[in-house]
């Protein structure tokens, strides 16, 4: 297994254990993370996001597969099953992750998933009707960003 694949495996194994500290330690100090909800996290913010999500998770199952890595890049598929906090509806989110590495750590991390499928599971009928629209996507991004900022504001180690 390459160093890149080993780091991806360590990251997701920590995720399965809800070990946000190990996940954060896998990131480069100049890390960049994006997904459909958190579009541009930098520095310590990706680690803060995972900590916030894991500390708030009441029931979470994570699995991962298809880990690949070489020449400073990597990818994996992962699935998160959890109740969405605002509605209690069960979400099974299937994500494809792409990575770039610097100095043996995750430098860029991009998660991609079907936002409309996610919104249907998380929000029900409103997600079905509006999940394809930029209006709902932007609202979810704004709420996620505000939630993360409040979390960071409460934890001086992220300043």
C-alpha positions in Angstrom: 0.0 0.0 0.0 1.3 3.4 -0.9 1.9 6.2 1.7 -1.1 8.0 0.2 -3.4 5.0 0.5 -2.2 4.4 4.0 -3.0 8.0 5.0 -6.5 7.8 3.5 -7.1 4.5 5.3 -5.9 6.0 8.6 -8.2 9.0 8.0 -11.4 6.9 7.4 -10.6 4.3 10.1 -10.4 7.3 12.5 -13.7 8.5 11.1 -15.3 5.1 11.9 -14.0 5.4 15.5 -15.2 9.0 15.7 -11.6 10.0 16.4 -11.7 13.6 15.1 -8.2 14.4 16.6 -6.6 11.7 14.4 -8.6 12.9 11.4 -7.5 16.5 11.9 -3.8 15.3 12.3 -4.0 13.9 8.8 -4.5 17.4 7.3 -1.6 19.7 6.2 -1.6 23.1 8.1 -2.6 24.7 4.7 -5.3 22.2 4.0 -8.3 22.9 1.8 -11.6 21.0 2.0 -14.8 21.3 0.0 -18.0 19.5 -0.5 -21.6 20.5 -1.5 -22.3 21.9 2.0 -18.9 23.2 3.2 -17.5 24.8 0.0 -14.1 26.3 1.0 -12.6 25.3 4.4 -9.0 26.1 4.9 -6.2 25.6 7.5 -7.7 24.2 10.7 -11.3 24.5 9.6 -11.5 21.0 8.0 -10.5 19.4 11.3 -12.9 21.7 13.2 -15.7 20.6 10.8 -15.1 16.9 11.5 -14.9 17.5 15.2 -18.2 19.4 15.1 -20.0 16.8 13.1 -18.7 13.9 15.1 -19.4 15.5 18.5 -22.9 16.2 17.3 -23.5 12.7 15.8 -26.0 10.7 17.8 -26.0 7.6 15.5 -23.4 7.4 12.7 -22.1 4.5 10.6 -19.2 5.1 8.2 -17.8 2.6 5.7 -15.1 3.2 3.0 -13.8 1.4 0.0 -11.8 1.7 -3.2 -8.9 3.5 -1.6 -6.3 4.4 -4.1 -3.2 6.6 -3.8 0.0 7.3 -5.7 2.2 10.2 -6.9 0.7 12.8 -4.5 -3.0 12.0 -5.2 -5.6 9.7 -4.0 -9.3 8.8 -3.8 -11.8 6.7 -1.9 -15.5 6.0 -1.8 -17.3 6.3 1.5 -20.8 6.0 2.9 -22.2 7.7 5.9 -25.5 6.6 7.4 -27.0 9.0 10.0 -30.1 10.8 11.1 -30.1 14.4 9.8 -30.1 16.5 12.9 -32.8 19.0 11.8 -35.4 16.4 10.7 -34.4 13.1 12.3 -34.7 11.5 8.8 -32.2 8.8 8.0 -29.6 9.7 5.4 -27.4 7.3 3.5 -24.9 9.5 1.8 -22.6 8.0 -0.8 -19.5 10.1 -1.3 -16.5 10.1 -3.7 -13.4 11.7 -2.1 -10.4 13.1 -4.0 -7.2 14.0 -2.3 -3.9 15.8 -3.0 -1.0 15.5 -0.6 1.8 17.7 0.5 4.5 16.9 3.0 2.9 13.5 3.7 -0.4 15.0 4.7 -3.8 15.7 3.1 -3.5 19.1 1.4 -6.6 19.2 -0.7 -9.7 17.1 0.0 -12.8 17.3 -2.1 -15.9 15.3 -1.4 -18.6 14.9 -4.0 -22.1 13.6 -3.6 -25.5 13.9 -5.2 -27.0 16.9 -3.4 -30.5 16.3 -4.7 -30.4 12.7 -3.4 -29.1 13.9 -0.1 -31.7 16.6 0.2 -34.6 14.2 -0.5 -33.4 11.9 2.3 -32.6 14.7 4.7 -35.5 17.0 4.1 -38.2 14.8 2.6 -40.7 16.6 0.3 -39.0 20.0 0.4 -35.7 18.3 -0.7 -37.5 16.5 -3.4 -39.1 19.6 -4.8 -36.2 22.0 -4.3 -33.1 19.9 -3.9 -32.0 20.5 -7.5 -32.2 24.3 -7.0 -29.4 26.7 -6.2 -31.7 28.3 -3.7 -31.8 25.3 -1.4 -28.2 24.4 -2.0 -27.1 28.0 -1.0 -29.4 27.9 2.1 -27.8 24.6 3.2 -24.3 26.0 2.6 -25.1 29.2 4.6 -26.5 27.3 7.5 -23.6 24.8 7.5 -21.1 27.7 7.4 -22.8 29.6 10.2 -22.9 26.4 12.4 -19.2 25.8 11.8 -18.3 29.4 12.6 -20.2 29.3 15.9 -18.4 26.1 16.7 -15.0 27.6 15.9 -15.8 30.7 17.9 -16.4 28.5 21.0 -13.1 26.7 20.6 -10.0 29.0 20.8 -7.7 26.3 19.5 -9.1 26.9 16.0 -8.3 30.7 16.0 
